[in-house]
Amino acid sequence: MTSANPPVPAAPVQNAAYLAEHYGPAYRWLVTITGMIGVVAMVLAMTTVNVAVPDVMGAFGIGQDKAQWMSSAYMATMTAGMLLNVWVSGVLGERRTFIGALFFFSAGALLGGMAPNEDVLIFARILQGFSAGIAQPLVMATIFTVFPADRRGSAMGIFGLGVVFAPAIGPTLGGLMIEYFSWRYVFFISLPFCGLAAILGALFMPTRPLAREIPPFDWLGFGLLLVGLWGLMTGIADGQREGWASDIIVLRLTLGTLAAVGFVLWELHTPRALLDMRIFANLEFSATAVIAFIFGAGMMGSTYVIPVFVQTMVGFTPLLAGLMMMPAGLMLAVIFPLAGRMSDTIPASIMIIGGLILFSLGFALMVGADANTTFWTLVGMVMVSRLGLGFINPTLNAAALKALPPEKVRQGAGVANFMRQLGGAFGINLIVAFFEVRTRFHADALTATQHWGNHTTERLLLEVERLMGRSGLPFQQQKAAALEYLGTMVNTQAQMLAFSDTFIIIAIVALAALVPAALLSRSQLRVRRLAWR
């Protein structure tokens, strides 16, 4: 007589409830720390590369229009990746999605650090951006799930503090890598964090069985979004080099515009919309969405342009450029929780208007910055603009969600975050394009004045020729060397003027956001009056 083998009990599904029971009350903080380490790695990668832009330009012999893709490609694909998050995690589960995102993010970091040319480097940043876009909302949703309702605010505050702290130290870490190693090591900074987060994720991130059926996804809407981003951003980036009226640029901009319009129309039509466009019918929410777009553009655009300016124009080393950005970043870590508390008692519109004015003032002060501006003066200017951002961000998030009924809060959070990231992607793109246009304009204007009828130019060239002769340069080469020196001076002055114009336009755009902020204020006043009645 043979006895049947007893059935092997199935392994328990390690979802959040099971892990919480297994690890006890400490599990909430274990999963929070796990997620924070992964997100910090991705935020570091987003900010450290900005101090490496001049070195990358020199290594590959490219201009700003190409180099800016290190940041804007990351932001654009991160924006698109956020829309994939729910679908991917629904198919694979939280743990596999988190570890997979870290794997591809690390692969992008290694590829970027070893890139033989700028095209491979940009592809590496695209890979990192998609991975970060999928992972970051997943981490926030997981933390939100494992904490009880009365403790979610403190958990989000600690998580947000980590996200703010990473950009504060990112440029400095990047500067250290460039100063003592190479610009390529900037891409390797995040690898230890990714490895640690993957190990912890295998232990503490919840999971679920693989989906038996692939859930539906709005692939048409996602494709239209990608085509729209590609057409508009590449058209803007290459417009100055290819010519704004050239066939290829007109084709890209037209295709991008049609795809963007098609995306909006399709999202209004499809029942499986990636973005709930009907939410913009709420005037108060629409105002916060416009401000979020401008906020993202100003924050990421300024984070890119300031390190480039101080390295190319003021003569700072990458390390000094990173150190210059650190005090403002650390200040933000203090301001964010204080601004969050203030927003509970002060109307959101007042906080946002005050923040926009401070941000604009900071860049208005930078218009006069040049090679003679001291380190601490620049630190003070950056801190003024960052103080404005510190008042805007927490208040803006709260105002956006308060404007919506409870059943729309989740969709509203996704749309507001999407608008902020989209603004960041286009902010870098547009700022660099504007800088290139103004550089050409000033270079042409200054070159037109450099002729032999200009006695100042004539005396300068003669003096340079004389100095060249004293240094031993043959007579036949003295005039050519003097003209080359003059060309360098003209180009440097054109870039300095173009940076001033760029700072002016950033300040003006920030002030333009006062219009939707005023609409937000009127809407909130109307709501209060109705409540009083």
C-alpha positions as CSV (number, residue, x, y, z in Angstrom):
1,M,0.0,0.0,0.0
2,T,1.5,3.3,-1.0
3,S,0.6,6.6,0.6
4,A,0.1,9.6,-1.6
5,N,2.6,12.4,-1.2
6,P,1.1,15.2,0.8
7,P,0.4,18.4,-1.2
8,V,3.1,21.0,-1.0
9,P,1.6,24.2,0.4
10,A,1.8,27.1,-1.9
11,A,4.2,29.9,-1.0
12,P,2.4,32.9,0.4
13,V,2.0,35.9,-1.8
14,Q,4.3,38.5,-0.4
15,N,1.9,41.5,-0.7
16,A,2.0,44.5,1.6
17,A,-0.3,42.9,4.2
18,Y,1.8,39.7,4.4
19,L,5.1,41.7,4.7
20,A,3.6,44.0,7.3
21,E,2.6,41.0,9.4
22,H,6.0,39.3,8.8
23,Y,8.2,42.3,9.7
24,G,5.9,44.0,12.2
25,P,5.4,47.8,12.6
26,A,9.0,48.4,11.3
27,Y,8.0,47.3,7.8
28,R,6.5,50.7,7.0
29,W,9.8,52.3,7.5
30,L,11.8,49.5,5.8
31,V,9.8,49.9,2.6
32,T,10.0,53.7,2.8
33,I,13.8,53.6,3.2
34,T,14.0,51.1,0.3
35,G,12.0,53.3,-2.0
36,M,13.8,56.5,-0.9
37,I,17.2,55.0,-1.8
38,G,16.0,54.1,-5.3
39,V,14.4,57.5,-5.9
40,V,17.5,59.4,-4.5
41,A,19.6,57.5,-7.0
42,M,17.4,58.6,-9.9
43,V,17.1,62.2,-8.7
44,L,20.9,62.4,-8.3
45,A,21.3,61.3,-11.9
46,M,18.9,64.0,-13.0
47,T,20.9,66.8,-11.4
48,T,24.6,65.7,-11.3
49,V,25.0,65.8,-15.1
50,N,24.3,69.6,-15.3
51,V,27.8,70.5,-14.0
52,A,29.3,68.1,-16.6
53,V,27.8,69.9,-19.7
54,P,30.9,72.0,-20.5
55,D,33.1,69.0,-20.2
56,V,30.9,66.9,-22.4
57,M,30.7,69.7,-25.0
58,G,34.5,69.7,-25.1
59,A,34.9,65.9,-25.2
60,F,32.5,65.4,-28.2
61,G,32.9,68.8,-29.9
62,I,29.2,69.6,-29.7
63,G,27.2,72.8,-28.9
64,Q,24.6,73.5,-26.3
65,D,21.8,72.4,-28.6
66,K,23.2,68.8,-28.4
67,A,24.5,68.8,-24.9
68,Q,21.2,69.9,-23.4
69,W,19.7,66.5,-24.4
70,M,21.5,65.0,-21.4
71,S,18.9,66.7,-19.3
72,S,15.9,67.3,-21.5
73,A,15.8,63.8,-22.9
74,Y,15.9,62.4,-19.3
75,M,13.0,64.7,-18.3
76,A,10.9,64.0,-21.4
77,T,11.2,60.2,-21.2
78,M,10.6,60.4,-17.5
79,T,7.4,62.2,-18.2
80,A,6.3,59.5,-20.6
81,G,7.5,56.7,-18.3
82,M,5.2,57.9,-15.6
83,L,2.2,57.1,-17.7
84,L,3.5,53.5,-18.1
85,N,3.8,53.0,-14.4
86,V,0.3,51.7,-13.5
87,W,0.2,49.3,-16.5
88,V,3.7,47.8,-15.9
89,S,3.3,47.3,-12.2
90,G,-0.1,45.8,-12.9
91,V,1.5,43.2,-15.1
92,L,4.7,42.5,-13.2
93,G,3.9,43.5,-9.6
94,E,5.6,46.2,-7.5
95,R,8.8,44.2,-6.7
96,R,9.6,43.1,-10.2
97,T,8.8,46.5,-11.6
98,F,11.0,48.3,-9.0
99,I,14.0,46.0,-9.4
100,G,13.6,45.9,-13.2
101,A,13.5,49.8,-13.3
102,L,16.7,49.9,-11.2
103,F,18.4,47.4,-13.5
104,F,17.6,49.4,-16.7
105,F,18.5,52.6,-14.9
106,S,21.9,51.1,-13.9
107,A,22.4,49.9,-17.5
108,G,21.8,53.5,-18.7
109,A,24.3,54.8,-16.1
110,L,27.0,52.4,-17.3
111,L,26.3,53.1,-20.9
112,G,26.4,56.9,-20.3
113,G,29.7,56.7,-18.5
114,M,31.3,54.7,-21.3
115,A,29.6,56.4,-24.2
116,P,31.9,56.8,-27.3
117,N,29.8,59.7,-28.7
118,E,26.9,62.0,-27.9
119,D,24.2,59.8,-29.6
120,V,25.0,56.8,-27.3
121,L,25.0,59.2,-24.3
122,I,21.6,60.6,-25.2
123,F,20.2,57.0,-25.6
124,A,21.6,56.2,-22.2
125,R,19.7,59.2,-20.7
126,I,16.5,58.1,-22.5
127,L,16.9,54.7,-20.9
128,Q,17.4,56.2,-17.5
129,G,14.5,58.6,-17.9
130,F,12.0,55.9,-18.8
131,S,13.2,53.8,-15.8
132,A,12.9,56.7,-13.4
133,G,9.4,57.6,-14.7
134,I,8.2,54.1,-14.0
135,A,9.8,53.8,-10.6
136,Q,9.1,57.1,-8.8
137,P,5.2,56.9,-8.9
138,L,5.4,53.3,-7.9
139,V,7.5,54.1,-4.8
140,M,5.1,56.9,-3.8
141,A,2.0,54.7,-4.2
142,T,3.6,51.9,-2.2
143,I,4.5,54.2,0.7
144,F,1.0,55.7,0.6
145,T,-0.5,52.2,0.8
146,V,1.5,50.8,3.7
147,F,0.9,53.7,6.1
148,P,-2.4,54.3,7.8
149,A,-4.3,57.4,6.8
150,D,-3.3,59.4,9.8
151,R,0.4,58.9,9.2
152,R,0.7,59.2,5.5
153,G,1.4,62.9,5.7
154,S,4.5,62.4,7.8
155,A,5.7,59.6,5.6
156,M,5.3,61.7,2.5
157,G,7.2,64.5,4.2
158,I,10.1,62.3,5.0
159,F,10.1,60.9,1.5
160,G,9.9,64.4,0.0
161,L,12.8,65.5,2.2
162,G,15.0,62.8,0.6
163,V,13.9,63.9,-2.9
164,V,14.8,67.5,-2.1
165,F,18.1,66.6,-0.4
166,A,19.4,64.7,-3.5
167,P,19.4,67.8,-5.8
168,A,21.1,69.8,-3.1
169,I,24.1,67.5,-3.0
170,G,23.9,66.3,-6.6
171,P,25.8,69.1,-8.4
172,T,28.5,69.0,-5.7
173,L,29.0,65.3,-6.0
174,G,29.2,65.7,-9.8
175,G,31.8,68.5,-9.4
176,L,33.9,66.2,-7.2
177,M,33.8,63.5,-9.8
178,I,34.9,65.8,-12.6
179,E,37.5,67.6,-10.4
180,Y,39.3,64.4,-9.3
181,F,38.4,61.8,-11.9
182,S,36.5,62.5,-15.2
183,W,33.0,63.7,-16.3
184,R,32.3,60.0,-17.1
185,Y,32.2,59.2,-13.4
186,V,29.3,61.5,-12.9
187,F,27.1,58.8,-14.4
188,F,28.5,56.2,-12.0
189,I,27.5,58.0,-8.8
190,S,24.0,56.5,-8.7
191,L,25.2,52.9,-9.1
192,P,25.9,52.1,-5.4
193,F,22.4,53.4,-4.5
194,C,20.8,51.4,-7.2
195,G,22.5,48.2,-6.1
196,L,21.5,48.7,-2.4
197,A,17.9,49.6,-3.4
198,A,17.6,46.4,-5.5
199,I,18.8,44.2,-2.7
200,L,16.4,45.9,-0.2
201,G,13.6,45.8,-2.8
202,A,14.0,42.0,-3.1
203,L,13.3,41.8,0.6
204,F,10.8,44.6,1.4
205,M,8.9,45.6,-1.8
206,P,5.5,43.9,-2.0
207,T,4.7,41.7,-5.0
208,R,1.9,39.8,-6.6
209,P,1.6,36.9,-9.0
210,L,2.2,37.7,-12.6
211,A,-1.0,38.8,-14.5
212,R,-2.6,35.9,-16.3
213,E,-3.9,38.3,-18.9
214,I,-2.2,41.4,-20.2
215,P,-4.4,44.3,-19.1
216,P,-5.5,46.8,-21.8
217,F,-3.4,49.9,-22.3
218,D,-3.9,53.1,-24.4
219,W,-1.1,52.4,-26.8
220,L,-2.4,54.8,-29.4
221,G,-2.4,57.7,-26.9
222,F,1.0,56.7,-25.6
223,G,2.4,56.6,-29.2
224,L,0.9,60.1,-30.0
225,L,2.5,61.5,-26.8
226,L,5.9,60.1,-27.8
227,V,5.6,61.5,-31.4
228,G,4.5,64.8,-30.0
229,L,7.4,65.1,-27.6
230,W,9.9,64.0,-30.2
231,G,8.7,66.3,-33.0
232,L,8.4,69.4,-30.8
233,M,11.5,69.0,-28.7
234,T,13.8,68.0,-31.6
235,G,12.4,70.7,-33.8
236,I,13.1,73.3,-31.1
237,A,16.5,72.0,-30.2
238,D,17.8,71.8,-33.8
239,G,16.0,74.9,-35.1
240,Q,18.9,77.2,-34.8
241,R,21.4,74.8,-36.4
242,E,19.2,73.6,-39.3
243,G,17.4,76.9,-39.8
244,W,13.9,77.6,-38.5
245,A,12.4,77.6,-41.9
246,S,14.2,74.5,-43.2
247,D,12.0,71.6,-44.4
248,I,13.2,69.2,-41.7
249,I,12.4,71.6,-38.8
250,V,9.0,72.6,-40.2
251,L,8.2,69.0,-40.7
252,R,9.2,68.0,-37.1
253,L,7.3,71.0,-35.5
254,T,4.2,70.3,-37.6
255,L,4.2,66.6,-36.9
256,G,4.8,67.2,-33.2
257,T,1.9,69.8,-33.0
258,L,-0.5,67.5,-34.9
259,A,0.5,64.5,-32.6
260,A,0.0,66.7,-29.5
261,V,-3.4,67.8,-30.6
262,G,-4.3,64.3,-31.6
263,F,-3.2,63.1,-28.1
264,V,-5.6,65.6,-26.4
265,L,-8.5,64.7,-28.7
266,W,-7.9,60.9,-28.3
267,E,-7.7,61.2,-24.5
268,L,-11.1,63.0,-24.5
269,H,-12.5,60.1,-26.6
270,T,-11.1,56.9,-25.3
271,P,-12.5,55.2,-22.1
272,R,-8.9,54.1,-21.1
273,A,-7.3,57.5,-21.1
274,L,-3.8,57.9,-19.9
275,L,-4.6,61.5,-18.7
276,D,-8.1,62.6,-17.7
277,M,-8.4,65.7,-19.9
278,R,-11.9,66.5,-18.6
279,I,-10.3,67.4,-15.3
280,F,-9.2,70.7,-16.9
281,A,-12.8,71.9,-17.0
282,N,-12.2,72.8,-13.3
283,L,-10.9,76.4,-13.7
284,E,-9.1,76.4,-10.3
285,F,-7.3,73.1,-11.2
286,S,-6.4,74.4,-14.7
287,A,-4.8,77.5,-13.1
288,T,-2.6,75.3,-10.9
289,A,-1.7,73.0,-13.9
290,V,-0.5,76.0,-15.9
291,I,1.6,77.2,-12.9
292,A,2.9,73.7,-12.4
293,F,4.1,73.7,-16.0
294,I,5.8,77.0,-15.6
295,F,7.2,76.0,-12.2
296,G,8.7,72.8,-13.7
297,A,10.2,74.8,-16.6
298,G,11.7,77.4,-14.3
299,M,13.1,74.9,-11.8
300,M,14.7,72.5,-14.3
301,G,15.7,75.2,-16.8
302,S,17.5,77.2,-14.1
303,T,19.1,74.1,-12.6
304,Y,20.6,73.5,-16.0
305,V,21.5,77.0,-17.1
306,I,23.1,78.3,-13.9
307,P,26.0,75.7,-13.6
308,V,26.7,76.1,-17.4
309,F,26.8,79.9,-17.0
310,V,29.2,80.0,-14.0
311,Q,31.6,77.5,-15.7
312,T,31.7,79.0,-19.2
313,M,31.4,82.7,-18.3
314,V,32.6,83.2,-14.7
315,G,35.3,80.6,-14.8
316,F,34.2,78.4,-12.0
317,T,35.4,74.8,-11.8
318,P,32.8,72.0,-11.9
319,L,33.3,71.5,-8.1
320,L,32.9,75.2,-7.4
321,A,29.8,75.3,-9.5
322,G,28.3,72.4,-7.5
323,L,29.2,74.0,-4.2
324,M,27.6,77.3,-5.4
325,M,24.2,75.4,-5.8
326,M,24.4,73.5,-2.5
327,P,23.3,76.2,0.0
328,A,20.2,76.9,-2.0
329,G,19.4,73.2,-2.1
330,L,19.9,72.8,1.6
331,M,17.7,75.8,2.2
332,L,14.9,74.1,0.2
333,A,15.1,71.1,2.5
334,V,14.2,73.5,5.4
335,I,11.7,75.7,3.5
336,F,9.6,72.8,2.1
337,P,8.1,71.7,5.4
338,L,7.7,75.2,6.7
339,A,5.9,76.3,3.5
340,G,3.7,73.2,3.9
341,R,2.6,74.4,7.3
342,M,2.2,78.0,6.2
343,S,-0.1,76.8,3.3
344,D,-2.6,75.5,5.9
345,T,-3.2,79.1,7.2
346,I,-2.3,81.4,4.3
347,P,-4.3,81.2,1.0
348,A,-2.5,79.2,-1.6
349,S,-2.7,82.0,-4.2
350,I,-0.8,84.4,-1.9
351,M,2.0,81.8,-1.3
352,I,2.3,81.1,-5.0
353,I,2.3,84.8,-6.0
354,G,5.0,85.6,-3.4
355,G,7.1,82.6,-4.6
356,L,6.8,83.6,-8.3
357,I,7.9,87.2,-7.4
358,L,10.9,85.9,-5.5
359,F,11.9,83.5,-8.2
360,S,11.6,86.2,-10.8
361,L,13.7,88.6,-8.6
362,G,16.5,86.1,-8.3
363,F,16.9,85.9,-12.0
364,A,16.5,89.6,-12.5
365,L,19.5,90.0,-10.1
366,M,21.5,87.5,-12.2
367,V,21.1,89.7,-15.3
368,G,24.0,91.8,-14.1
369,A,26.3,88.8,-13.2
370,D,29.6,88.6,-15.1
371,A,33.1,87.3,-14.7
372,N,33.7,89.7,-11.9
373,T,30.8,88.6,-9.8
374,T,31.9,86.9,-6.5
375,F,31.0,83.4,-5.4
376,W,28.9,84.4,-2.5
377,T,27.0,87.0,-4.5
378,L,26.0,84.3,-7.0
379,V,25.1,82.0,-4.0
380,G,22.8,84.8,-2.7
381,M,21.1,85.3,-6.1
382,V,20.5,81.5,-6.5
383,M,19.1,81.4,-2.9
384,V,16.6,84.1,-3.7
385,S,15.2,82.3,-6.7
386,R,15.2,78.9,-4.8
387,L,13.4,80.5,-1.9
388,G,10.6,81.4,-4.3
389,L,10.4,77.7,-5.5
390,G,10.3,76.6,-1.9
391,F,7.1,78.6,-1.3
392,I,5.5,77.5,-4.6
393,N,6.0,73.7,-4.6
394,P,4.2,72.4,-1.5
395,T,1.4,75.0,-1.8
396,L,0.9,74.2,-5.5
397,N,0.4,70.5,-4.8
398,A,-2.1,71.2,-2.0
399,A,-4.0,73.8,-4.1
400,A,-4.3,71.5,-7.1
401,L,-5.8,68.6,-5.1
402,K,-8.1,70.8,-2.9
403,A,-9.7,72.2,-6.1
404,L,-11.0,68.7,-7.0
405,P,-13.8,66.5,-5.6
406,P,-12.5,63.5,-3.6
407,E,-13.2,61.0,-6.4
408,K,-10.9,63.0,-8.8
409,V,-8.0,63.5,-6.4
410,R,-6.0,60.5,-7.6
411,Q,-6.3,61.5,-11.3
412,G,-5.6,65.1,-10.4
413,A,-2.3,64.2,-8.7
414,G,-1.2,62.3,-11.8
415,V,-2.1,65.2,-14.1
416,A,-0.4,67.8,-11.9
417,N,2.8,65.8,-11.7
418,F,2.7,65.2,-15.4
419,M,2.4,68.9,-16.1
420,R,5.3,69.7,-13.8
421,Q,7.6,67.1,-15.5
422,L,6.5,68.2,-18.9
423,G,7.4,71.8,-18.1
424,G,10.8,70.7,-16.9
425,A,11.4,68.8,-20.2
426,F,10.4,71.8,-22.3
427,G,12.0,74.3,-20.0
428,I,15.5,73.1,-20.7
429,N,14.8,72.7,-24.4
430,L,13.3,76.2,-24.8
431,I,15.9,77.9,-22.7
432,V,18.8,76.5,-24.7
433,A,17.1,77.3,-28.0
434,F,16.6,80.9,-26.9
435,F,20.2,81.1,-25.7
436,E,21.4,79.9,-29.1
437,V,19.3,82.3,-31.0
438,R,20.4,85.3,-28.9
439,T,24.0,84.3,-29.1
440,R,23.8,84.4,-32.9
441,F,22.0,87.7,-32.8
442,H,24.6,89.4,-30.6
443,A,27.5,87.8,-32.4
444,D,26.2,89.2,-35.7
445,A,25.5,92.6,-34.2
446,L,29.0,92.8,-32.6
447,T,30.8,91.5,-35.7
448,A,29.2,94.3,-37.8
449,T,30.9,96.9,-35.7
450,Q,34.4,95.4,-35.9
451,H,35.8,97.1,-39.0
452,W,38.9,99.3,-39.7
453,G,36.7,102.4,-39.3
454,N,36.3,101.4,-35.6
455,H,39.4,103.0,-34.1
456,T,39.0,101.1,-30.8
457,T,39.1,97.8,-32.7
458,E,42.1,99.0,-34.8
459,R,44.1,100.0,-31.7
460,L,43.2,96.7,-30.0
461,L,44.5,94.7,-33.0
462,L,47.7,96.7,-33.3
463,E,48.3,96.2,-29.6
464,V,47.7,92.4,-29.8
465,E,50.0,92.2,-32.8
466,R,52.7,94.0,-30.8
467,L,52.3,91.6,-27.9
468,M,52.5,88.7,-30.2
469,G,55.7,90.0,-31.7
470,R,57.2,90.4,-28.3
471,S,56.3,86.8,-27.5
472,G,58.3,85.6,-30.5
473,L,55.5,84.9,-33.0
474,P,56.6,85.4,-36.6
475,F,55.4,88.6,-38.3
476,Q,53.4,86.7,-40.9
477,Q,51.2,85.1,-38.2
478,Q,50.7,88.2,-35.9
479,K,47.7,89.6,-37.8
480,A,46.0,86.2,-38.0
481,A,46.5,85.7,-34.2
482,A,45.2,89.1,-33.4
483,L,42.0,88.6,-35.6
484,E,41.5,85.2,-33.9
485,Y,41.8,86.9,-30.5
486,L,39.2,89.5,-31.6
487,G,36.8,86.7,-32.7
488,T,37.1,85.0,-29.4
489,M,36.3,88.2,-27.6
490,V,33.3,88.9,-29.8
491,N,32.0,85.3,-29.3
492,T,32.5,85.5,-25.5
493,Q,30.7,88.9,-25.3
494,A,27.9,87.5,-27.4
495,Q,27.4,84.6,-25.1
496,M,27.5,86.8,-22.0
497,L,24.8,89.0,-23.5
498,A,22.8,85.9,-24.5
499,F,23.0,84.6,-20.9
500,S,21.7,88.0,-19.7
501,D,18.8,87.8,-22.1
502,T,18.1,84.2,-21.0
503,F,17.9,85.3,-17.3
504,I,15.6,88.1,-18.3
505,I,13.2,85.8,-20.2
506,I,13.1,83.3,-17.2
507,A,12.2,86.2,-14.9
508,I,9.4,87.4,-17.4
509,V,8.0,83.9,-17.8
510,A,7.8,83.6,-14.0
511,L,5.9,86.9,-13.8
512,A,3.6,85.6,-16.6
513,A,2.5,82.8,-14.2
514,L,1.0,85.6,-12.0
515,V,-2.0,85.6,-14.4
516,P,-3.1,82.0,-13.6
517,A,-2.2,82.7,-10.0
518,A,-4.6,85.6,-10.0
519,L,-7.3,83.5,-11.5
520,L,-6.7,80.9,-8.8
521,S,-7.0,83.7,-6.2
522,R,-10.4,84.9,-7.6
523,S,-11.7,81.3,-7.7
524,Q,-10.7,80.7,-4.1
525,L,-12.3,83.9,-3.0
526,R,-15.5,82.9,-4.8
527,V,-15.5,79.5,-3.0
528,R,-15.0,81.2,0.4
529,R,-17.9,83.6,-0.2
530,L,-20.2,80.7,-1.2
531,A,-19.1,78.8,2.0
532,W,-19.8,81.9,4.2
533,R,-23.3,82.2,2.7
